[in-house]
Amino acid sequence: MVDVKEEGQQISKELTNIATNADVCILGFIASYRPAKISPTKTVSPEVGLSEEFGIEQAISDIKDKWPDVEKCFVLLNSPGGLVDSSYKIAYLLRKSFKDITIFVPHVALSGGTLIALAGNRIVMGPMSQLSPLDVQLVTEEYQFSMKSILTAFQRAVSYFTKVDVDDTPYPWQLFAEKLNPILIEECSSELDTMWRYTKKILSMGMFSTDTKKAEEIAKKLVYDFPTHNYVINIDEARDVGLVVNSYTDYSKIWGVLREWLSIYAPMSTDKHFIRYVIPSKN
């Protein structure tokens, strides 16, 4: 994590001008698209985790040391997501640190990245911007799938066996029922409930601070209502969900500079998010 002054001179100047004119700090939380090669046969892509927790904490601490009265923040967010708890802690810290947050998503803020995006008072999106549902994923060595799918399968079985006697049940259904793990089902239910609570909390701290019921409703939609974790929530879908979303055309000059800033990091090889910040010029 470094001050943006270490970046290219032109982009640094443009970002500083934006920060100065808008009286905001600008925070970059950027995952590249090129994974780090850690062995001849293995690569690791960036994801939200412990490194990102401490990186954001240090960046905000530095900003506050240099500008104690800062209230507004622009966030350039590009992230595939990662650990749920880490994403929540970052979103929570952002909300506790700034009164007014604008999240810019030029391309993707997925999974945990979507949770971080919800820390904004508003989200700015463009033609290729994408958020994602917040159903928690179960990751094994062989599979990655939504915990919601397990609950859906369980509910489907319950519905079936309330209508059909066990003795009349075809063998595939009996085998399916035998494979259902009650502990796993309970764990999935608890994880999804935790994500709903996290999402509701972040929304009620900022975007819907005056409408807790709205925060609850939107959190439920994002966690439970979409068919797959990979469902594309574009600008229109985000508005349909009820989120406060602005078009990139409302911030055209700022949007262009932030996209250029993103393009610096997009091709870099790394296994961590880049974390950068800008504050207004004091001159």
PyMOL commands that set and color helices and strands:
alter all, ss='L'
color gray80, all
select helices_A, chain A and resi 4-6+9-22+50-66+84-97+112-117+147-161+166-168+171-179+182-205+212-224+235-241+248-265
alter helices_A, ss='H'
color red, helices_A
select strands_A, chain A and resi 2-3+25-30+34-39+42-44+72-78+100-105+108-109+122-125+130-131+137-139+144-146+245-247+269-270+274-278
alter strands_A, ss='S'
color yellow, strands_A
deselect
rebuild
show_as cartoon
